[in-house]
Amino acid sequence: MRTLMLHGHSTSSFIFKAQSGPFRSKLGNSFQWEFLDGPYTCPPPRGLKMVMWKAYKWMEKPGIESIKKSVEWLQKYIDKNGPFDCVCCFSKSSSVVVALLLYHARDVANGSQKPLPFKSAVFINGNLECSVLEDLGLPVTQEAKETQAKVEEMVKAKVDAMSNLASSLVKQGGLWDDTSQLLHDPDSLPPPSNCFGLDFTSFPPDSFIDIPTVHMYGGKDPIFTSSIQLAYLCNPEKRVMYDHQGGHDVPRTPDVVADMAAQFRKLEKELRATSPK
């Protein structure tokens, strides 16, 4: 299963290789991993400066036009280097992938013959941009916009508070344990009719992502709100939702790593079963 691996905001493919190493090490030679840096350079977070001299981001600046530019950039990369069986995104890169998939579905509905960019997707602590939904004419409330802004600020504050972010690549614990400021209940899921300001029961049937998806999110992650919104935007008959019970990072505890690897194996088996003979 050839998988395109996309890192989070203000890190790099180098960092994502380290973050994803534990679960990838449990998967065999039938899995191929291709890591890609985001299109824009940016300063690395304070705690990562000792291990990386250059960081990358997925959008030049906030806003729908910047997202569209990044979608175009990613599509050109896929046209040149694809096809891919799967895309695996951490955090902010999910926003660009989701936008690409949604705009592709719109274009196909309007007569485009362009093939799907990916056969499946794995979102780790995924992120959904309300501006993309608005651009596609889908209903987005002020509550949804404010929630998105608040949780992104909460994550930024947490990361800025870390004395040594580099150590989190090999050691977990502590940073995300204080859940007192979260905007959600870590132990329950909202109904699709009121998912942190989005009513997915009001979305047209053809607005949902219709490929197999796996959503790995953490109840202690402030962006849990966005991760669940993203999951609800995907066909419920083709999605898997898994709470790794951590914060905004790629889990490395043995039990969770084993579960993550198992999800990739199941996805590979599903793709093989549905591929043309």
Accessible surface in RSA format (square Angstrom, percent):
REM  Atomic radii and reference values for relative SASA: ProtOr
REM  Chains: A
REM  Algorithm: Lee & Richards
REM  Probe-radius: 1.40
REM  Slices: 20
REM RES _ NUM      All-atoms   Total-Side   Main-Chain    Non-polar    All polar
REM                ABS   REL    ABS   REL    ABS   REL    ABS   REL    ABS   REL
RES MET A   1    19.28  10.0   2.12   1.4  17.15  40.8   6.75   5.7  12.53  16.6
RES ARG A   2    73.17  30.7  72.67  37.0   0.49   1.2  32.00  43.7  41.17  24.9
RES THR A   3     0.00   0.0   0.00   0.0   0.00   0.0   0.00   0.0   0.00   0.0
RES LEU A   4     0.00   0.0   0.00   0.0   0.00   0.0   0.00   0.0   0.00   0.0
RES MET A   5     0.58   0.3   0.00   0.0   0.58   1.4   0.00   0.0   0.58   0.8
RES LEU A   6     0.53   0.3   0.53   0.4   0.00   0.0   0.53   0.4   0.00   0.0
RES HIS A   7     0.31   0.2   0.00   0.0   0.30   0.8   0.00   0.0   0.30   0.4
RES GLY A   8     2.65   3.3   0.00   N/A   2.65   3.3   2.49   6.8   0.16   0.3
RES HIS A   9    99.71  54.5  86.94  60.4  12.77  32.7  58.71  60.5  41.00  47.7
RES SER A  10    13.22  11.2  13.22  17.6   0.00   0.0   7.80  16.6   5.42   7.6
RES THR A  11    17.58  12.5  17.58  17.8   0.00   0.0  16.86  22.6   0.72   1.1
RES SER A  12     6.16   5.2   6.16   8.2   0.00   0.0   5.36  11.4   0.80   1.1
RES SER A  13    17.68  14.9  16.92  22.6   0.76   1.7   1.33   2.8  16.35  22.9
RES PHE A  14   121.46  60.8 117.85  73.0   3.60   9.4 119.69  72.6   1.77   5.1
RES ILE A  15     1.12   0.6   1.12   0.8   0.00   0.0   1.12   0.8   0.00   0.0
RES PHE A  16     0.04   0.0   0.04   0.0   0.00   0.0   0.04   0.0   0.00   0.0
RES LYS A  17   100.92  49.2  98.03  60.2   2.89   6.9  41.79  37.6  59.13  63.0
RES ALA A  18    47.43  43.6  27.69  42.7  19.74  44.9  39.26  55.3   8.17  21.6
RES GLN A  19    19.81  11.1  19.55  14.3   0.26   0.6   0.00   0.0  19.81  15.0
RES SER A  20     0.00   0.0   0.00   0.0   0.00   0.0   0.00   0.0   0.00   0.0
RES GLY A  21    20.71  25.5   0.00   N/A  20.71  25.5  18.36  50.4   2.35   5.3
RES PRO A  22    43.58  31.8  34.09  31.1   9.48  34.5  42.62  35.2   0.96   6.0
RES PHE A  23     0.92   0.5   0.86   0.5   0.06   0.1   0.86   0.5   0.06   0.2
RES ARG A  24    49.78  20.9  44.48  22.7   5.29  12.6   3.09   4.2  46.68  28.3
RES SER A  25    91.77  77.6  51.17  68.3  40.60  93.5  50.37 107.3  41.41  58.0
RES LYS A  26   101.20  49.4  80.46  49.4  20.74  49.4  36.53  32.9  64.67  68.9
RES LEU A  27    17.67   9.8   0.20   0.1  17.47  43.9   1.91   1.3  15.76  42.4
RES GLY A  28    48.94  60.4   0.00   N/A  48.94  60.4  37.02 101.6  11.92  26.7
RES ASN A  29   148.71 102.6 127.87 123.6  20.84  50.2  37.55  90.4 111.16 107.4
RES SER A  30    42.98  36.3  28.37  37.9  14.62  33.7  28.92  61.6  14.06  19.7
RES PHE A  31    14.61   7.3   4.43   2.7  10.18  26.5   4.43   2.7  10.18  29.1
RES GLN A  32    88.34  49.4  84.52  61.8   3.82   9.1  52.75 112.3  35.59  27.0
RES TRP A  33    53.14  21.3  23.21  11.2  29.93  70.3  16.91   9.0  36.23  58.8
RES GLU A  34    41.92  24.1  38.61  29.2   3.30   7.9  25.40  49.1  16.52  13.5
RES PHE A  35    35.61  17.8   9.77   6.1  25.84  67.2   9.77   5.9  25.84  74.0
RES LEU A  36    20.16  11.2  18.70  13.4   1.47   3.7  20.09  14.1   0.08   0.2
RES ASP A  37    42.07  29.5  37.07  36.9   5.00  11.8  10.47  24.6  31.60  31.5
RES GLY A  38     4.83   6.0   0.00   N/A   4.83   6.0   0.00   0.0   4.83  10.8
RES PRO A  39    36.20  26.4   4.45   4.1  31.75 115.4   8.91   7.4  27.29 169.6
RES TYR A  40    48.77  22.8  45.83  26.1   2.94   7.6  39.14  29.4   9.63  11.9
RES THR A  41    84.24  59.9  65.45  66.3  18.80  44.8  32.53  43.7  51.71  78.2
RES CYS A  42    21.60  16.3   8.96  10.0  12.64  29.7  16.94  42.9   4.65   5.0
RES PRO A  43   107.52  78.4  95.57  87.1  11.96  43.5 101.27  83.6   6.26  38.9
RES PRO A  44    19.74  14.4  14.27  13.0   5.46  19.9  14.28  11.8   5.45  33.9
RES PRO A  45    26.24  19.1  14.35  13.1  11.89  43.2  26.24  21.7   0.00   0.0
RES ARG A  46   158.06  66.4 141.10  71.9  16.96  40.4  73.48 100.4  84.58  51.3
RES GLY A  47     8.22  10.1   0.00   N/A   8.22  10.1   5.13  14.1   3.09   6.9
RES LEU A  48     2.79   1.6   2.79   2.0   0.00   0.0   2.79   2.0   0.00   0.0
RES LYS A  49   130.84  63.8 111.00  68.1  19.85  47.3  57.42  51.7  73.42  78.2
RES MET A  50   137.34  71.1  93.37  61.8  43.97 104.7  79.88  67.9  57.46  76.1
RES VAL A  51    52.97  34.9  38.68  35.0  14.29  34.4  46.85  40.7   6.12  16.6
RES MET A  52     8.88   4.6   5.19   3.4   3.68   8.8   6.88   5.8   2.00   2.6
RES TRP A  53   226.88  91.0 196.44  95.1  30.45  71.5 181.12  96.6  45.76  74.2
RES LYS A  54    96.69  47.2  89.50  54.9   7.18  17.1  39.35  35.4  57.33  61.1
RES ALA A  55     0.00   0.0   0.00   0.0   0.00   0.0   0.00   0.0   0.00   0.0
RES TYR A  56    42.74  20.0  42.74  24.3   0.00   0.0  19.20  14.4  23.54  29.0
RES LYS A  57    49.61  24.2  49.61  30.4   0.00   0.0  10.77   9.7  38.84  41.4
RES TRP A  58     1.82   0.7   1.24   0.6   0.58   1.4   1.24   0.7   0.58   0.9
RES MET A  59    19.77  10.2  13.47   8.9   6.29  15.0  10.92   9.3   8.84  11.7
RES GLU A  60    76.04  43.7  68.65  51.9   7.39  17.6  17.40  33.7  58.64  47.9
RES LYS A  61   134.72  65.7 128.06  78.6   6.67  15.9  76.87  69.2  57.85  61.6
RES PRO A  62   131.14  95.6 107.81  98.3  23.33  84.8 116.05  95.8  15.09  93.8
RES GLY A  63    37.03  45.7   0.00   N/A  37.03  45.7  29.15  80.0   7.89  17.7
RES ILE A  64    39.43  22.4  36.60  27.3   2.82   6.8  36.60  26.4   2.82   7.7
RES GLU A  65   115.27  66.2 113.18  85.6   2.09   5.0  62.94 121.7  52.32  42.7
RES SER A  66     4.50   3.8   1.29   1.7   3.21   7.4   2.81   6.0   1.68   2.4
RES ILE A  67     1.31   0.7   1.31   1.0   0.00   0.0   1.31   0.9   0.00   0.0
RES LYS A  68    71.79  35.0  66.83  41.0   4.96  11.8  36.61  33.0  35.17  37.5
RES LYS A  69   107.51  52.4 100.98  62.0   6.53  15.5  69.04  62.1  38.47  41.0
RES SER A  70     0.68   0.6   0.36   0.5   0.32   0.7   0.63   1.4   0.04   0.1
RES VAL A  71    16.94  11.1  16.94  15.3   0.00   0.0  16.94  14.7   0.00   0.0
RES GLU A  72    96.92  55.6  91.92  69.5   5.00  11.9  34.84  67.4  62.08  50.7
RES TRP A  73    83.37  33.5  79.04  38.3   4.33  10.2  56.33  30.0  27.04  43.9
RES LEU A  74     0.30   0.2   0.30   0.2   0.00   0.0   0.30   0.2   0.00   0.0
RES GLN A  75    29.93  16.7  29.93  21.9   0.00   0.0  20.73  44.1   9.21   7.0
RES LYS A  76   129.58  63.2 124.06  76.1   5.52  13.1  78.28  70.5  51.30  54.6
RES TYR A  77    46.32  21.6  40.50  23.0   5.81  15.1  35.13  26.4  11.19  13.8
RES ILE A  78    11.05   6.3   8.56   6.4   2.49   6.0   8.56   6.2   2.49   6.7
RES ASP A  79    87.29  61.1  50.59  50.4  36.69  86.8  32.63  76.8  54.66  54.5
RES LYS A  80   177.13  86.4 143.01  87.7  34.13  81.3  94.13  84.7  83.00  88.4
RES ASN A  81    44.81  30.9  35.15  34.0   9.67  23.3   7.21  17.4  37.60  36.3
RES GLY A  82    25.79  31.8   0.00   N/A  25.79  31.8   2.89   7.9  22.90  51.3
RES PRO A  83   114.76  83.6 106.31  96.9   8.45  30.7 109.71  90.6   5.05  31.4
RES PHE A  84     2.94   1.5   0.00   0.0   2.94   7.6   0.92   0.6   2.01   5.8
RES ASP A  85    36.53  25.6  36.12  36.0   0.41   1.0   3.56   8.4  32.97  32.9
RES CYS A  86     0.00   0.0   0.00   0.0   0.00   0.0   0.00   0.0   0.00   0.0
RES VAL A  87     0.00   0.0   0.00   0.0   0.00   0.0   0.00   0.0   0.00   0.0
RES CYS A  88     0.00   0.0   0.00   0.0   0.00   0.0   0.00   0.0   0.00   0.0
RES CYS A  89     0.00   0.0   0.00   0.0   0.00   0.0   0.00   0.0   0.00   0.0
RES PHE A  90    15.02   7.5  15.02   9.3   0.00   0.0  15.02   9.1   0.00   0.0
RES SER A  91     8.16   6.9   8.16  10.9   0.00   0.0   1.12   2.4   7.04   9.9
RES LYS A  92    39.68  19.4  39.68  24.3   0.00   0.0  30.47  27.4   9.21   9.8
RES SER A  93     0.31   0.3   0.26   0.3   0.06   0.1   0.26   0.5   0.06   0.1
RES SER A  94     0.00   0.0   0.00   0.0   0.00   0.0   0.00   0.0   0.00   0.0
RES SER A  95     1.49   1.3   0.00   0.0   1.49   3.4   0.24   0.5   1.24   1.7
RES VAL A  96     0.95   0.6   0.95   0.9   0.00   0.0   0.95   0.8   0.00   0.0
RES VAL A  97     0.00   0.0   0.00   0.0   0.00   0.0   0.00   0.0   0.00   0.0
RES VAL A  98     1.50   1.0   1.50   1.4   0.00   0.0   1.50   1.3   0.00   0.0
RES ALA A  99     0.09   0.1   0.00   0.0   0.09   0.2   0.00   0.0   0.09   0.2
RES LEU A 100     3.90   2.2   2.40   1.7   1.51   3.8   2.45   1.7   1.45   3.9
RES LEU A 101     7.73   4.3   3.71   2.7   4.02  10.1   3.71   2.6   4.02  10.8
RES LEU A 102     8.81   4.9   5.62   4.0   3.19   8.0   5.71   4.0   3.10   8.3
RES TYR A 103    14.63   6.8  14.63   8.3   0.00   0.0  14.63  11.0   0.00   0.0
RES HIS A 104    18.37  10.0  13.80   9.6   4.57  11.7  15.61  16.1   2.77   3.2
RES ALA A 105    45.02  41.4  35.26  54.4   9.77  22.2  39.82  56.1   5.20  13.8
RES ARG A 106   104.52  43.9  96.50  49.2   8.02  19.1  47.65  65.1  56.87  34.5
RES ASP A 107    57.45  40.2  55.23  55.0   2.22   5.2  13.11  30.8  44.34  44.2
RES VAL A 108    68.62  45.2  59.18  53.6   9.44  22.7  59.18  51.4   9.44  25.6
RES ALA A 109    79.49  73.1  37.39  57.7  42.10  95.8  49.11  69.2  30.38  80.5
RES ASN A 110   118.85  82.0  80.83  78.1  38.02  91.6  30.33  73.0  88.52  85.6
RES GLY A 111    50.93  62.8   0.00   N/A  50.93  62.8  34.36  94.3  16.57  37.1
RES SER A 112    39.94  33.7  22.54  30.1  17.40  40.1  24.11  51.4  15.82  22.2
RES GLN A 113   168.13  94.0 137.82 100.7  30.31  72.2  67.22 143.1 100.91  76.5
RES LYS A 114    85.96  41.9  73.24  44.9  12.73  30.3  47.71  42.9  38.26  40.8
RES PRO A 115   105.74  77.1  93.43  85.2  12.32  44.8 103.55  85.5   2.19  13.6
RES LEU A 116    92.95  51.8  70.48  50.4  22.47  56.5  70.48  49.5  22.47  60.5
RES PRO A 117     4.44   3.2   0.00   0.0   4.44  16.1   2.73   2.3   1.70  10.6
RES PHE A 118     1.29   0.6   0.00   0.0   1.29   3.3   1.29   0.8   0.00   0.0
RES LYS A 119    97.30  47.5  92.28  56.6   5.02  11.9  61.62  55.5  35.68  38.0
RES SER A 120     0.00   0.0   0.00   0.0   0.00   0.0   0.00   0.0   0.00   0.0
RES ALA A 121     0.00   0.0   0.00   0.0   0.00   0.0   0.00   0.0   0.00   0.0
RES VAL A 122     0.68   0.4   0.68   0.6   0.00   0.0   0.68   0.6   0.00   0.0
RES PHE A 123     1.54   0.8   0.88   0.5   0.66   1.7   0.88   0.5   0.66   1.9
RES ILE A 124     0.00   0.0   0.00   0.0   0.00   0.0   0.00   0.0   0.00   0.0
RES ASN A 125     0.00   0.0   0.00   0.0   0.00   0.0   0.00   0.0   0.00   0.0
RES GLY A 126     1.91   2.4   0.00   N/A   1.91   2.4   0.45   1.2   1.46   3.3
RES ASN A 127     0.98   0.7   0.98   0.9   0.00   0.0   0.05   0.1   0.93   0.9
RES LEU A 128     1.84   1.0   0.88   0.6   0.96   2.4   0.88   0.6   0.96   2.6
RES GLU A 129    16.55   9.5  15.02  11.4   1.53   3.6   0.79   1.5  15.77  12.9
RES CYS A 130     6.09   4.6   6.09   6.8   0.00   0.0   4.86  12.3   1.23   1.3
RES SER A 131    33.33  28.2  28.35  37.8   4.99  11.5  27.92  59.4   5.42   7.6
RES VAL A 132     1.76   1.2   1.76   1.6   0.00   0.0   1.76   1.5   0.00   0.0
RES LEU A 133     0.00   0.0   0.00   0.0   0.00   0.0   0.00   0.0   0.00   0.0
RES GLU A 134    78.30  45.0  61.10  46.2  17.19  40.9  21.53  41.7  56.76  46.3
RES ASP A 135    58.11  40.7  27.11  27.0  31.00  73.3  10.37  24.4  47.74  47.6
RES LEU A 136    44.10  24.6  14.71  10.5  29.39  73.9  19.66  13.8  24.44  65.8
RES GLY A 137    66.50  82.0   0.00   N/A  66.50  82.0  35.25  96.7  31.25  70.0
RES LEU A 138    16.30   9.1  10.24   7.3   6.06  15.2  10.44   7.3   5.86  15.8
RES PRO A 139    66.76  48.7  53.14  48.4  13.62  49.5  64.75  53.5   2.01  12.5
RES VAL A 140    24.09  15.9   0.00   0.0  24.09  58.1   0.43   0.4  23.66  64.2
RES THR A 141    67.66  48.1  61.04  61.9   6.62  15.8  67.66  90.9   0.00   0.0
RES GLN A 142   110.15  61.6 102.18  74.7   7.97  19.0  50.98 108.5  59.17  44.9
RES GLU A 143    95.12  54.6  88.41  66.9   6.71  16.0  38.55  74.6  56.57  46.2
RES ALA A 144     1.10   1.0   0.00   0.0   1.10   2.5   0.00   0.0   1.10   2.9
RES LYS A 145    74.96  36.6  68.38  42.0   6.58  15.7  34.02  30.6  40.95  43.6
RES GLU A 146    81.65  46.9  77.78  58.8   3.87   9.2  26.23  50.7  55.43  45.3
RES THR A 147    16.70  11.9  16.29  16.5   0.41   1.0   4.19   5.6  12.50  18.9
RES GLN A 148    31.71  17.7  28.73  21.0   2.98   7.1   8.23  17.5  23.48  17.8
RES ALA A 149    57.95  53.3  50.87  78.5   7.08  16.1  56.94  80.2   1.00   2.7
RES LYS A 150   112.86  55.1 107.55  66.0   5.31  12.7  62.61  56.4  50.26  53.5
RES VAL A 151     0.34   0.2   0.34   0.3   0.00   0.0   0.34   0.3   0.00   0.0
RES GLU A 152    49.44  28.4  43.00  32.5   6.45  15.3  18.76  36.3  30.68  25.0
RES GLU A 153   112.59  64.6 110.29  83.4   2.29   5.5  46.22  89.4  66.37  54.2
RES MET A 154    42.35  21.9  36.19  23.9   6.16  14.7  36.84  31.3   5.51   7.3
RES VAL A 155    15.37  10.1  15.37  13.9   0.00   0.0  15.37  13.4   0.00   0.0
RES LYS A 156   117.96  57.5 113.04  69.4   4.92  11.7  82.99  74.7  34.97  37.2
RES ALA A 157    61.77  56.8  50.13  77.4  11.64  26.5  56.86  80.1   4.91  13.0
RES LYS A 158    50.24  24.5  48.41  29.7   1.84   4.4  37.74  34.0  12.51  13.3
RES VAL A 159    38.03  25.0  33.24  30.1   4.79  11.5  33.24  28.9   4.79  13.0
RES ASP A 160    66.84  46.8  61.37  61.1   5.48  13.0  25.57  60.2  41.27  41.2
RES ALA A 161    78.89  72.5  43.04  66.4  35.85  81.5  53.72  75.7  25.17  66.7
RES MET A 162    24.82  12.9  17.68  11.7   7.14  17.0  22.88  19.5   1.94   2.6
RES SER A 163   118.39 100.0  78.14 104.3  40.25  92.7  56.85 121.1  61.55  86.2
RES ASN A 164    50.70  35.0  46.90  45.3   3.79   9.1  16.29  39.2  34.40  33.3
RES LEU A 165    25.60  14.3  25.41  18.2   0.19   0.5  25.41  17.8   0.19   0.5
RES ALA A 166    11.28  10.4   6.10   9.4   5.18  11.8   6.26   8.8   5.02  13.3
RES SER A 167    46.49  39.3  40.98  54.7   5.51  12.7  28.22  60.1  18.27  25.6
RES SER A 168    22.81  19.3  21.34  28.5   1.47   3.4  13.35  28.4   9.46  13.3
RES LEU A 169    27.10  15.1  20.58  14.7   6.52  16.4  20.58  14.5   6.52  17.5
RES VAL A 170   132.18  87.0  96.82  87.6  35.36  85.2 101.51  88.2  30.67  83.2
RES LYS A 171   153.65  75.0 143.08  87.8  10.58  25.2  90.20  81.2  63.45  67.6
RES GLN A 172    62.12  34.7  33.31  24.3  28.81  68.6  23.51  50.0  38.62  29.3
RES GLY A 173    69.51  85.7   0.00   N/A  69.51  85.7  34.90  95.8  34.61  77.5
RES GLY A 174    48.44  59.7   0.00   N/A  48.44  59.7  32.57  89.4  15.88  35.6
RES LEU A 175    44.60  24.8  30.34  21.7  14.26  35.8  38.60  27.1   6.00  16.1
RES TRP A 176    20.45   8.2  18.83   9.1   1.62   3.8  16.00   8.5   4.45   7.2
RES ASP A 177    81.28  56.9  63.72  63.4  17.56  41.5  27.32  64.3  53.96  53.8
RES ASP A 178    85.91  60.2  71.26  70.9  14.66  34.7  33.59  79.1  52.32  52.2
RES THR A 179    49.01  34.9  37.32  37.8  11.69  27.9   6.93   9.3  42.08  63.6
RES SER A 180    84.95  71.8  45.88  61.2  39.08  90.0  50.93 108.5  34.03  47.7
RES GLN A 181   131.27  73.4 120.90  88.4  10.37  24.7  46.57  99.1  84.71  64.2
RES LEU A 182    27.01  15.0   5.86   4.2  21.15  53.2   5.86   4.1  21.15  56.9
RES LEU A 183    77.88  43.4  48.33  34.6  29.55  74.3  54.97  38.6  22.90  61.6
RES HIS A 184    18.76  10.3   1.14   0.8  17.62  45.1  10.20  10.5   8.56  10.0
RES ASP A 185    78.49  55.0  66.54  66.2  11.95  28.3  31.62  74.4  46.87  46.7
RES PRO A 186    40.97  29.9  33.84  30.9   7.13  25.9  33.84  27.9   7.13  44.3
RES ASP A 187   135.24  94.7  99.13  98.7  36.10  85.4  35.07  82.5 100.17  99.9
RES SER A 188    60.45  51.1  47.66  63.6  12.79  29.5  41.34  88.0  19.11  26.8
RES LEU A 189    87.69  48.8  60.26  43.1  27.44  69.0  60.86  42.7  26.84  72.2
RES PRO A 190    23.06  16.8  13.23  12.1   9.83  35.7  19.89  16.4   3.17  19.7
RES PRO A 191    76.92  56.1  70.40  64.2   6.53  23.7  76.54  63.2   0.38   2.4
RES PRO A 192    64.83  47.2  64.83  59.1   0.00   0.0  64.83  53.5   0.00   0.0
RES SER A 193    58.48  49.4  47.85  63.9  10.63  24.5  28.04  59.7  30.44  42.6
RES ASN A 194    87.12  60.1  82.26  79.5   4.86  11.7  17.71  42.6  69.41  67.1
RES CYS A 195     0.00   0.0   0.00   0.0   0.00   0.0   0.00   0.0   0.00   0.0
RES PHE A 196    31.55  15.8  25.72  15.9   5.83  15.2  29.78  18.1   1.77   5.1
RES GLY A 197     5.59   6.9   0.00   N/A   5.59   6.9   4.08  11.2   1.51   3.4
RES LEU A 198     1.00   0.6   0.00   0.0   1.00   2.5   0.98   0.7   0.02   0.0
RES ASP A 199    53.67  37.6  50.39  50.1   3.28   7.8  21.12  49.7  32.55  32.5
RES PHE A 200     7.54   3.8   3.73   2.3   3.80   9.9   4.11   2.5   3.42   9.8
RES THR A 201    96.43  68.6  59.15  60.0  37.27  88.8  57.29  77.0  39.13  59.2
RES SER A 202    60.67  51.3  30.75  41.0  29.92  68.9  39.81  84.8  20.86  29.2
RES PHE A 203    10.87   5.4   0.00   0.0  10.87  28.3   0.14   0.1  10.72  30.7
RES PRO A 204    63.41  46.2  57.21  52.2   6.20  22.6  63.41  52.4   0.00   0.0
RES PRO A 205   124.17  90.5 104.40  95.2  19.77  71.8 109.77  90.6  14.40  89.5
RES ASP A 206   113.17  79.3  88.86  88.4  24.32  57.5  49.99 117.6  63.19  63.0
RES SER A 207    17.37  14.7   7.73  10.3   9.64  22.2  17.32  36.9   0.05   0.1
RES PHE A 208    45.61  22.8  36.92  22.9   8.68  22.6  36.92  22.4   8.68  24.9
RES ILE A 209     6.75   3.8   1.43   1.1   5.32  12.8   6.75   4.9   0.00   0.0
RES ASP A 210    82.70  57.9  69.32  69.0  13.38  31.6  28.80  67.8  53.90  53.8
RES ILE A 211     9.41   5.4   8.79   6.5   0.62   1.5   9.18   6.6   0.23   0.6
RES PRO A 212    19.38  14.1  19.38  17.7   0.00   0.0  19.38  16.0   0.00   0.0
RES THR A 213     1.26   0.9   0.17   0.2   1.09   2.6   0.00   0.0   1.26   1.9
RES VAL A 214     3.47   2.3   3.47   3.1   0.00   0.0   3.47   3.0   0.00   0.0
RES HIS A 215     3.64   2.0   3.54   2.5   0.11   0.3   3.03   3.1   0.62   0.7
RES MET A 216     0.88   0.5   0.09   0.1   0.79   1.9   0.10   0.1   0.78   1.0
RES TYR A 217    11.98   5.6  11.98   6.8   0.00   0.0   1.68   1.3  10.30  12.7
RES GLY A 218     0.05   0.1   0.00   N/A   0.05   0.1   0.00   0.0   0.05   0.1
RES GLY A 219     3.16   3.9   0.00   N/A   3.16   3.9   3.16   8.7   0.00   0.0
RES LYS A 220    71.21  34.7  68.84  42.2   2.37   5.6  33.13  29.8  38.08  40.6
RES ASP A 221     0.25   0.2   0.25   0.3   0.00   0.0   0.00   0.0   0.25   0.3
RES PRO A 222     1.15   0.8   0.48   0.4   0.67   2.4   0.83   0.7   0.32   2.0
RES ILE A 223     7.38   4.2   7.38   5.5   0.00   0.0   7.38   5.3   0.00   0.0
RES PHE A 224     2.08   1.0   2.01   1.2   0.07   0.2   2.08   1.3   0.00   0.0
RES THR A 225     1.44   1.0   1.44   1.5   0.00   0.0   0.31   0.4   1.13   1.7
RES SER A 226     2.68   2.3   2.49   3.3   0.19   0.4   2.46   5.2   0.21   0.3
RES SER A 227     3.30   2.8   2.39   3.2   0.91   2.1   2.67   5.7   0.64   0.9
RES ILE A 228     0.00   0.0   0.00   0.0   0.00   0.0   0.00   0.0   0.00   0.0
RES GLN A 229     7.79   4.4   7.79   5.7   0.00   0.0   0.00   0.0   7.79   5.9
RES LEU A 230     0.42   0.2   0.42   0.3   0.00   0.0   0.42   0.3   0.00   0.0
RES ALA A 231     0.00   0.0   0.00   0.0   0.00   0.0   0.00   0.0   0.00   0.0
RES TYR A 232    16.96   7.9  12.87   7.3   4.09  10.6   6.08   4.6  10.88  13.4
RES LEU A 233     0.00   0.0   0.00   0.0   0.00   0.0   0.00   0.0   0.00   0.0
RES CYS A 234     0.11   0.1   0.11   0.1   0.00   0.0   0.11   0.3   0.00   0.0
RES ASN A 235    31.06  21.4  29.70  28.7   1.36   3.3   4.65  11.2  26.41  25.5
RES PRO A 236    87.81  64.0  69.75  63.6  18.06  65.7  69.98  57.8  17.83 110.8
RES GLU A 237   161.83  92.9 123.73  93.6  38.10  90.7  47.09  91.1 114.74  93.7
RES LYS A 238    78.21  38.2  68.70  42.2   9.51  22.6  45.24  40.7  32.96  35.1
RES ARG A 239    55.36  23.2  37.28  19.0  18.09  43.1   2.35   3.2  53.01  32.1
RES VAL A 240    62.94  41.4  59.31  53.7   3.63   8.7  62.94  54.7   0.00   0.0
RES MET A 241    52.26  27.1  22.29  14.8  29.97  71.4  11.68   9.9  40.59  53.8
RES TYR A 242    39.17  18.3  36.98  21.0   2.20   5.7  34.16  25.7   5.01   6.2
RES ASP A 243    46.56  32.6  32.69  32.5  13.87  32.8  17.56  41.3  28.99  28.9
RES HIS A 244     9.17   5.0   0.69   0.5   8.48  21.7   1.30   1.3   7.86   9.2
RES GLN A 245   132.05  73.8 121.68  88.9  10.37  24.7  29.18  62.1 102.87  78.0
RES GLY A 246    18.63  23.0   0.00   N/A  18.63  23.0  18.63  51.1   0.00   0.0
RES GLY A 247     2.45   3.0   0.00   N/A   2.45   3.0   0.00   0.0   2.45   5.5
RES HIS A 248    21.03  11.5  11.96   8.3   9.07  23.2   7.95   8.2  13.08  15.2
RES ASP A 249    22.39  15.7  21.78  21.7   0.61   1.4  12.25  28.8  10.13  10.1
RES VAL A 250     0.05   0.0   0.05   0.0   0.00   0.0   0.05   0.0   0.00   0.0
RES PRO A 251     5.04   3.7   4.58   4.2   0.46   1.7   4.60   3.8   0.45   2.8
RES ARG A 252    37.91  15.9  20.25  10.3  17.66  42.1  17.71  24.2  20.20  12.2
RES THR A 253    65.28  46.4  62.95  63.8   2.33   5.6  61.17  82.2   4.11   6.2
RES PRO A 254   107.83  78.6 100.50  91.6   7.34  26.7 105.41  87.0   2.42  15.1
RES ASP A 255   114.44  80.2 110.20 109.7   4.24  10.0  33.12  77.9  81.32  81.1
RES VAL A 256    21.38  14.1  21.38  19.4   0.00   0.0  21.38  18.6   0.00   0.0
RES VAL A 257     4.55   3.0   4.55   4.1   0.00   0.0   4.55   3.9   0.00   0.0
RES ALA A 258    45.55  41.9  41.13  63.5   4.43  10.1  42.43  59.8   3.12   8.3
RES ASP A 259    59.54  41.7  58.02  57.8   1.52   3.6   6.77  15.9  52.78  52.6
RES MET A 260     0.15   0.1   0.15   0.1   0.00   0.0   0.03   0.0   0.12   0.2
RES ALA A 261     0.13   0.1   0.13   0.2   0.00   0.0   0.13   0.2   0.00   0.0
RES ALA A 262    32.68  30.0  31.59  48.8   1.09   2.5  32.32  45.5   0.35   0.9
RES GLN A 263    20.83  11.6  20.20  14.8   0.63   1.5   0.45   1.0  20.38  15.5
RES PHE A 264     0.42   0.2   0.12   0.1   0.30   0.8   0.34   0.2   0.09   0.2
RES ARG A 265   107.83  45.3 104.00  53.0   3.83   9.1  51.64  70.6  56.19  34.1
RES LYS A 266   130.94  63.9 123.84  76.0   7.10  16.9  81.04  72.9  49.90  53.2
RES LEU A 267     5.87   3.3   3.53   2.5   2.34   5.9   5.48   3.8   0.39   1.0
RES GLU A 268    19.73  11.3  19.67  14.9   0.06   0.1   4.19   8.1  15.54  12.7
RES LYS A 269   157.32  76.8 153.86  94.4   3.47   8.3  98.53  88.7  58.80  62.6
RES GLU A 270    70.98  40.8  64.88  49.1   6.10  14.5  28.76  55.6  42.23  34.5
RES LEU A 271    16.74   9.3  16.05  11.5   0.69   1.7  16.28  11.4   0.46   1.2
RES ARG A 272   150.77  63.3 141.30  72.0   9.47  22.5  58.19  79.5  92.59  56.1
RES ALA A 273    72.72  66.9  44.10  68.1  28.61  65.1  51.34  72.3  21.38  56.6
RES THR A 274   101.25  72.0  68.84  69.8  32.41  77.2  65.44  87.9  35.81  54.1
RES SER A 275    39.48  33.4  31.32  41.8   8.16  18.8  24.89  53.0  14.60  20.5
RES PRO A 276   132.46  96.5 100.92  92.0  31.55 114.7 112.79  93.1  19.67 122.2
RES LYS A 277   217.14 105.9 143.97  88.3  73.17 174.2 141.96 127.8  75.18  80.1
END  Absolute sums over single chains surface
CHAIN  1 A    12832.3      10200.3       2632.0       7333.4       5498.9
END  Absolute sums over all chains
TOTAL         12832.3      10200.3       2632.0       7333.4       5498.9
